[in-house]
Amino acid sequence: MELTGAQILMKSLEDEGVETIFGLPGGTVIPLYDAIYDSPIKHVLVRHEQAAAHAADGFSRAGDKVGVCVATSGPGATNLVTGIATAYMDSSPLVAVTGQVATSSIGTDAFQEAHILGISLPIVKHSTQIRSPGEIPQAIADAVFIASTGRPGPVVVDFPVDIQKAKGEYRRPDGMSYPGYSAEMPEDLGRLDEAAGMIREAKHPVVIAGNGVNISRAFDQLKNFCEKLELPVATSLLGKGSIAGDHPNSIGMMGMHGNAVVNRALDKADIVVVVGSRLSDRSTGKQAEFAQNARIIHIDLDVAEIHKNIEADVWIIGDAGKILDLLAKEAAGQYSPERRAWMDDLRRMEANEPLRRASNDGDVHPWQVLDAIDDVLKGETIMTTEVGQHQMWAAQYHTARHARRFLTSGGLGTMGFGLPASIGAHFAKPDLPIICIAGDGSAMMNIQELDTYARYNLPIKIMLMDNNCLGMVRQWQQLFYDERFSNTVYTRSPDFVKIAQGMGVEAFVADDPANLKRCVERAVETPGPVLVHIPIPQRQNVFPMVPAGASLNQMIL
């Protein structure tokens, strides 16, 4: 039986196991949306295409399947670009299907035409334009396979409107056929024994767990590795949750706003084992002075990450879980007394320079918000964040006890990520409570998605910390620009409670630290979406902080 190209595409997505897509209709995807009308695939209607991409990204990060988003041509497709770039920077599997003008009009500057393949080229793992109905099943199979295998990433499938209408037969492809792509990543275990010997002899080792541990689902192997070899584990921002935050071997987050003990430990370490981290500038501080007393062992699936930012002394290429298992066996043995005392030293350092929690001024402070959430939900939640000061407070104070449950934009640092990402996370894991940590500046970037929360009655709770400014930029202006607060401190702010209520979301204010836990409980107990508006002091800063260009041991505490 002949089907339209749009019907073939929906059937192809079904056969690839896609059950949920996120999108917004437009002129060049009307035939596709007509096919969606009859499809068993659930379509989640968002209010802006950028939110569709972030929701699909949150869906893949929280769950086990590729996130899929749909947008029309021209501005619809270009509105996806920020979300595609966010997924690319954080290695998140995403398939973006974009409408396109008819094939006869491509290149004529037709209404709502945009060269999305060219625009997105630097921020995708792969892209293709469908030119006939017969190509569709293979194109979709390839897109899902490429997005989800090896080092994951986004794929764009451009779908001209005339091909959506054209008729053809559906034939399920036998497998992935794209020439030149292999899901088999290179493996190089040649220096495994050398790395094992270095770890065995180390007196002051530190393990850095990056996002690669979460992507490869190597949490159990990491736990076994650090327990068996008595190794302290630090995480990058995106590695948060790869080891439980309350595990005895966990020492916290590294980097610009990392725990003081972690940054001190990296300065004193003699061996640093990096697992699945690109060691970005925000993690390492001044790269020429990063862990300058240590030898670096770098473990990664992607050979391009070796030596990219930090020179490695020894490198091992391959799957993180497999390599950690091998190292746990090969490095086992007799350790020096100094190794056994190292963790005790780190705990003393942590006690001497703890994260700040003191306050008696009657204001609500960020750590009180995060502590109240942890107290009520015991870490049994998915937490998404927007980007800014609140993001760093969440990373510092929230105890992530499970992997793939702390969802944040790390590489691109995208304001507007958290609200729509929480939507995707809900559809991936509908039985888990979801908290979105937002700031007043970042929340405004995709605040229209409160309507999506309300339409689907999503049980997501937004904790919006409002300091009436663009807090992170204001902090830099205070510390490094002589308090010249250029366009960061507002003369007025929106009424977030009224906005939320106007969109159908329950909302209330929490401004008393004594009642903060009860406010969190009230939000959790209230059915459907809830926004809790939490005023916090405007001059509250994120500390520790490593100034840009400084080494990790040059923290402002």
N, C-alpha and C positions, 0 to 999 in steps of 0.2 A: 504494500500500500504506500502510495506517495504521501509525503508530509511536506509542510512548508519548512524552509530553513530554520525558522524560529522554533517550530515543533521539534525538529531534529536536534537543535541545540539543547532544548529542555530535556529531551530524552537522553541525550549524551551526558548531561549533568547527573540525571538520575542514575544512569549506569555506572558513573564514577563515584557513587555513594553520597552525592550532595543532597542534603535534606533541607538546608536553610540558605537563603540568599538575602542580601540587603541591597536596597536600591531605591530609585526615584524615577518615575516615567518621564518621557519626553518624546519629541516628534519622531526621531529616527529609531526609537525602540518600541513604537506602538505595536508593530507586529509581534515583537518578542513578548510584550506584556499581554497581548491577546493569547499567546501560547501559555504564559504563566497562569492565566485565568483557569485553565483546565489541568494544570500540572499538580501532582501531589507534593511538589517541593514547596515548602513554606516561604513566602516572600514577606520580609519585614520592611515596611515603608518608613523611611526616614524623612527628615525635613530638609536635608542638604546633602549633596553627593559626597562631600568630604566626610560627613558622618557615616555614610555607607561604607567607605573604605576603612575607617577606624573601627566600625562595628565588626566588619569581616575580619579585621586584624585581631581584635579582642576575642572573637569566636575561635580563631585558630590558636591563639596563645593559651587560652584557658582549656581548650578541648584537644581533640585528637584528629581533627579533620581540617582540610583546607578551607579557608574563608573565601566566600565568593560575593562580589558586589557588581552591580549593574548601574550604568549611567547612560544618558543619551549623548549625542555627539556635541562637538563644540564646547560650550561652557560646562555642560554636564561632565564631559570627559576631563576637561582641565581642572574641574573642581575635585576630581579624584587624586590629582597629582600629589598633593601634600600627604594624603594617606598612603599612597603607593610608596613615596619616598620614606615615610616613617617605617613601613614594613620592610623596605629594602635595607635600611640602616640597622634594623634589629633582627634581620634574618627571619622574618615571619612569612609563612607560606600563604599566598594570596593570589586569587585569580580575579582580574578585573575585566568584565565584558563591557565594551563600549560600543554604542551605536555609531554609525558613520553614514554620511550621505551616500547616495546611490553611486555605484562604481563608475557610471558615465559622467558623474559630476565631480569626482575626486580630482583635485588640482585646479578647480575653476573658481575657488573662493566662494563656493555655494553657501547658502544660508546655513549657519551653525556648522560649518566645516572647520575642523582643526586637525592638524597632522599629529594625532596622539602618539603614533609609533615613534615619530621623531622627537616629540616633546619628552616622552618618557624614557627614551633610550638609555640615558645614564643611570636610571633608577629602577631598572627591571632586570630580572634574571633571563627573561626571554619575552619576545612579543611577536605577534603574527596578525595578519589581516586575512580574513576568510574571503575567497573569491568565487566559490561555488558551493552549492549545498552538499555535494559529495565530500568536500574537505572537512565538514563540520565535526563528525564524530572523532576523526583522528586529531583534529586541532584541539578539541576539548580534552581528550585522553592525554595528549602530550602536555597540555597546559597544567593539568592537575598533577601529572607525574613529575614534571620539571619543577613546579613550585614546591613540592613536598619532599623531594629526594635530595641526597647530598647535603650541601648547605642550603637550607630553604630560602625562598625569596618570592617576590611578586612576579606574575606573568600577566601581560595584557593581551586580550583577544579582541581585535577590532572587527566589527560586524556590520557591513554596509546594509542599508535598509532594503535594497532590492534583492539581496541574497536572503534576507529574512523572509521575503515573500515568495521567492522562487521555490519550485517543487523539486523534490528528490526522494530517493529511498534511503532509509536508515539502515546502515550496516555497522554493527558493532566492531570496532577495530580489534585486532588480535593482541596488540600491545603498543608500546611507545615506539615510534618510528623516526623520530627526529634525528637526522644524521649529525654526527659530531658531538652529541650529548651522551654522556654515560653517567648513570647514577652511582657507579662504583668510583668512589673517591680514592686518590692515591694513598697507599699505606707504606710507611717507612718505619720499621721497628728496629733498624740497625743499631741504634744507640741505646736501646732499652737497658741492656746490662750496665752500661756506663751511668745512666741516670739512676738506676737502682743502687749502684754503689755510692753515688753522691748522696742520695737520700739516707742510706744506711749510716753513713759517716757524719751526717750533718749534726751540729750541736744546736743551731738556732734556725730550724726550718720553718717556712711558712708556705701554705698552699693557697693559691688564688683560684677561686671557682668563678668562672664567668658564665655568660649566657649559653655557651656551648654545652655546659652540663645540663641545663634545663632542656635545650633543644634535643640533645641526644638521649634524654631521660636516663642519665647516668647517676641518679641520686643515690641509689643503694650502693653502687660501686664506690662513689665518693665517700659515703659514710663508712663503709668497710675499710677503705684505704686509710682514712684519717684515724679511725679507731685502732686498727691493727698496728699501724706504724707510729701512733701517738703524735699526730701532726695537728697543729692549729690551722684552722681554715678561715680565711678572709673571703669576702665576695666582692665582686663589682656590683654596681647598681643593678644591672640586669641579671646578675647571678644570684640575687637575693632570693632565698627560699630553696636554693639547690642543696643546702644543708639547713636543718631546722635552726632557727635563731636561738633556741634555748638548749641546743646540743652542747655538751661540755667542751667540745673541741672548736665550737664556733666562736670567733672573736669579733665578728661584725663586718661592716662595710669599709672599703678602702676609698681613698681619693679625696677630692676637693672638700667634700663635706662628710668624709668618712670618720669612723671612730678614731679617737686619738691613739688608742692602744694599737690599732692596726697600722696606722702610719708610722708609729714608733717601731713596731715590730719589723716592718719592711726595711727600715733604716738600719736595724741591728742584725737582720737575718744573714746567714751565711749561704743558705740555699732557698730559692723561691721556685716553687713548682706551679706553673701557670697552666690552668686547664680550661681551654675554650674561651679565652678572653683576647680581644684585640689590643688590650693595654692602651686605651685611648688617653689623650692628654688629661681628661678630667679624672681618670683613675690614677695616673702616675705622677702628676705634677711635672716639674721640670724633668724631662725625660733623660737628660744627660746625667742626672743625679739620682735616678730611681734605683733603689736597692743597690747602691754602689758598693756595698761590702759583700754582696751575694753573687753566686753563680746562678744563672737562670736556666731552668728546664722548661721548655715550652711545648705543650701538648695541644695539638689542634687538628681538626679535620681538613682545614683549608691551608694548603702550603703557602698561600699568598700572605697569611698573617705572620709567618715566621720572619723575624727581622724587620717587619714593616714599621713598627714604632720603637721597639726595644730589641737590642741585639741579644740573641739567645746563645748560651754556651753549648747547650745540648737541646736538640729538638726531636720530637717523636710525632709522626703524622699518622692519623687514623681516628677511629671511633674512640671517644673518651672513655666509655664504659669498659671496652675491651682492654685499653691500655692501663687504666687504673687497676683492673683485676690482675693484670700481668705484673705491674709494679708492686702491688700488695704482696704477691708471692715472692718476687725476686728480691725485694728490699728488706724482707723480714730478717731479723737477726738481733745481735746484741748491740744496744745503743749506749752512748756515753752517758755518764751521770749528768752531764750538763744538759743533754737532751731532755732527760726526765724532769729537770728543774725548770726548763724553759717555759712550760705552760704555767707553772706557779708564778714565775717572773711576770708573765703577761697578765695574769689576774691581779697582781699587785699594781702593775702599771695602769690597768683599767680602773682600779679602785682610786688611784691617785688623780686620774684625769677622766672622770665619768662624764657621760652626757648630762647636761644640765637639767635639773628637775625642780630647783628651788624657786618658790614664788609665794609671796604672802601679801600681794597688793590688791587682791580682790578681782583682778582681771582673769579671764580665761586664757591660758597659755597653750601653745600647740601640743606640747608633750602630754598635757592633761587630757586633751581630746583623744590622742592616740592611745594613751593608757586606759582611758575609759572604754574605748572600743575593744581593746584586748581583754579588759576585765570582763566585759559583757559577753563577747563572742569567743574568748579563749583561743584566738588565732584560727578558728574554724570558719574562715571566710575567704572569698576572693576579694582582693582590694585592687581597685584601679586608681590611678592618680592623674590629675592634670599635671602641668609643668610649672615649676616655680618654687618658692620657698616651701609651700605646703608639701610638695613632692619630696623635698629633701628631709623635712621633718618626718614624713611617713616612712621614708627609707631608714631613718635613724631610729625611730622609736617603735615602730610596729614590729612585733615578733612574728615573722613569717614561719610557720611551723610545717608548711607543705610547699612542695615545688609547684611552679607554674600557677601560683595564686597571687603573685604580686605583679600586676601588669602596669607598665609605665613606659613612656617614650624615652629611651636612653640616648640613642645615637643622634636623632634629629632634634630631640627636645621640643616636641610639638604641643604647644598650647592648644587646647581643644580636643585632645586625645581621650581624656578620661571618661567624660560622659558617654560618648558613643561606644567606646571600648567596653564599658560596663554593660551596654545593651547586648553586644555580641557575646560577652562572657555569660550573661544570663541564658541565652539560647543554647550555648554550649553545655552549661552546667546548671540547669534550672533548679536543682534541688539544693544548691549551696547559697547561703546568704552572700550578698554582694554589697560592698561599701565603696563608694566613690569619694575620694578625698579631693576637694577642689579649693581653689583660691578665687577671690572675687574677680581678678583680672582674667585668669584662664577660663573660668566658667562661662564668661561672656562670649568666648570664641564659638561655642556650639550650643548655646543655651536654648536654641529652638528645639533641641532634642528632648526637652522636658515634655513636649507634646507627644513624642514617641513613647516616652515612659508612661504617660497617662493613657494613651490609646490602647496600649497592650497591657495596662495595669501591671507593670513590671515591679517586682518587690525589691527595688534597688534603693538604697539609702544614701543620700548625698550629704556629706559633712562639709559644709562650705565655710572655710575660715576666711573671714573678711577683715582685712587691715586697711581698707579704703585706699589702696595704692597698688602699683605694680611692684610687689614686694622685693623680688630678687634684684631687679634693676635698681630700685631705690636703695637697697643694701649696698650695692657696688658704688652708687653715687655718694652714699654716706661715708664709706670707708676710703674710697680712692679718688673722689672728685670733689672734695671740700664741701660736701653736703649741698651741691648745686643740683637740686631735685628737678631736673628738666623733664616735664611731662610725665612724671610718675606718681605724683600725689594728687588725688582727685579733689576737685572743688565740690563735687557731689557724687553720690553713688546711687545705683538703682535700689529699689526696694525688692530684694530677692524673694521675700516671702510673698508679696503680692504677685510678682511675676510667676512664681511657681503655682500659686493658687489659681491665677488666671489661666494657666495651662492645664489645670486639673490635677495638680500634684499637691498633696498635703504638705504643709510647711509650718514651721514655728521657729522661735528664737531660743537659743541657749546661751545665756550671758552670765550665768552664775556658776563658778567652779564647784560649789557645794552640791549643785543639782545636776552636774554634767553626766554622771553615770546614769541617773534616772532619765535624762533626756535621750541618751543612746538607747536605753531600754524601751522608752516610749516609741522611738523611731522603729526599732526592730519589731516591736509588738504590733505596730500599726500595719494593717494589710496594704499592699500596693506600694507605690513610690512615695518617698518622703524626702523633703529637703530640710535640713537643720541649719539655720543661719547662725553662725558663731562669730561674733565680733571678737577680734584679738588685738593686742596693742600694735600700733602702726610701726613702732621702732623695734619690734621684736625681730632679731636677726638669726640667721642659721649659723651656728657654731658647733664644732670646729669649722674653720674655713682656711683652705690653702689659697693664698692669692695667686692669680694667674701668673705663670712663669716662675713661681717659687717651687722649691722642693717640698716633699711631703712632710719633712721635719720642721718646716717653717710655718706651722699652723698658727692662726689666730684662735685662741681658745675662749 
